[in-house]
Amino acid sequence: MGLYYDLPVFKDVYKLILKLFEYTKDFPKEYKYTLGQDMKRDGIQLVRSIYRANKEKDKRKYLESFLDDFEVLKLEIRICTDMKILSLKKQAELSLLMDSIGRQITGWRNANLVRKVRKGTASNTA
């Protein structure tokens, strides 16, 4: 097991969190302490899920949790864009980063499922 902070997906999520903190500081007061705070909290929750998935043998639970929280964050970003709180340029930057993160987590989850199936098949034939 490698260290979670060496994982490429962790590094991308960390970049995402930094961008969230940077972008939400310019939110109008009305949204800074509601939607903006939720977005920052949800970004940090993604790091927790990566940490937990990396240390567990059965990663599926934490990777599924990550994907659930990730979808919520995507929705929050979309709401910000639709309400004109977040510029299209900033939304595009976040979207590019989030596309990469989504692919990495989905690949990690699928690789974990394949390993689990192989181990189940190997133990059934032994």
C-alpha positions in Angstrom: 0.0 0.0 0.0 1.4 3.3 -1.0 1.0 6.5 0.9 -2.3 8.2 0.0 -0.7 11.6 -0.6 1.5 10.0 -3.3 -1.5 9.0 -5.3 -2.1 11.0 -8.5 -5.8 11.2 -7.6 -5.0 12.6 -4.2 -2.8 15.3 -5.8 -5.6 16.2 -8.2 -8.2 16.3 -5.4 -5.9 18.5 -3.4 -5.6 20.9 -6.4 -9.4 20.9 -6.6 -9.7 21.8 -2.9 -7.2 24.7 -3.3 -9.2 26.0 -6.3 -12.5 25.7 -4.3 -11.0 27.7 -1.4 -9.7 30.3 -3.9 -12.9 30.6 -5.8 -15.3 30.6 -2.8 -13.6 33.5 -1.1 -15.0 35.8 -3.8 -18.6 34.5 -3.3 -21.2 37.1 -2.2 -21.6 37.0 1.5 -25.1 35.4 1.1 -23.5 32.3 -0.5 -20.0 32.3 1.0 -21.1 30.8 4.3 -23.7 28.4 2.9 -23.0 27.0 -0.5 -19.3 28.0 -0.5 -18.7 26.4 2.9 -20.5 23.2 1.8 -18.3 23.0 -1.3 -15.1 23.3 0.8 -16.4 20.7 3.3 -17.4 18.3 0.5 -14.0 18.7 -1.2 -12.2 17.8 2.1 -14.6 14.8 2.4 -13.2 13.5 -0.9 -9.7 13.4 0.7 -11.0 11.5 3.6 -12.5 8.9 1.3 -9.2 8.5 -0.6 -7.3 8.1 2.7 -9.7 5.5 3.9 -9.9 3.6 0.6 -6.1 3.5 0.4 -5.7 1.9 3.8 -8.5 -0.7 3.5 -8.4 -4.0 1.9 -11.9 -3.7 0.5 -11.8 -0.3 -1.0 -15.3 -0.4 -2.7 -17.2 1.2 0.2 -14.9 4.2 0.3 -14.7 4.6 -3.4 -18.4 4.5 -3.7 -18.7 7.1 -1.0 -16.2 9.2 -2.9 -18.3 9.0 -6.0 -21.4 9.9 -4.1 -19.8 13.0 -2.6 -18.2 13.8 -5.9 -21.6 14.0 -7.6 -22.8 16.3 -4.9 -19.9 18.6 -5.4 -20.5 18.6 -9.2 -24.1 19.7 -8.5 -23.0 22.4 -6.2 -20.6 23.7 -8.9 -23.3 23.6 -11.4 -25.7 25.6 -9.1 -22.9 28.2 -8.7 -22.5 28.5 -12.4 -26.2 28.7 -13.1 -26.6 31.4 -10.4 -23.7 33.4 -11.9 -21.7 33.1 -8.6 -19.0 31.2 -10.5 -17.7 32.3 -13.9 -17.8 29.9 -16.8 -14.0 30.1 -17.0 -13.7 28.9 -13.4 -16.3 26.3 -13.9 -14.5 25.0 -17.0 -11.2 24.8 -15.0 -12.9 22.8 -12.2 -14.7 20.6 -14.8 -11.4 19.6 -16.4 -9.9 18.7 -13.1 -13.0 16.8 -12.0 -13.1 14.8 -15.2 -9.6 13.6 -14.5 -10.5 12.8 -10.9 -13.6 10.9 -11.9 -11.7 8.8 -14.4 -9.0 7.9 -11.9 -11.5 7.0 -9.1 -13.6 4.9 -11.5 -10.5 3.1 -12.7 -9.4 2.4 -9.1 -12.8 1.1 -8.2 -13.0 -1.1 -11.3 -9.5 -2.5 -10.7 -10.4 -3.3 -7.2 -13.5 -5.1 -8.4 -11.4 -7.2 -10.9 -8.9 -8.1 -8.1 -11.8 -9.1 -5.8 -13.3 -11.3 -8.6 -10.0 -12.9 -9.4 -9.3 -13.7 -5.7 -12.8 -15.2 -5.4 -12.3 -17.3 -8.5 -8.8 -18.4 -7.3 -10.1 -19.4 -3.8 -13.1 -21.3 -5.4 -10.7 -23.4 -7.6 -8.2 -24.1 -4.9 
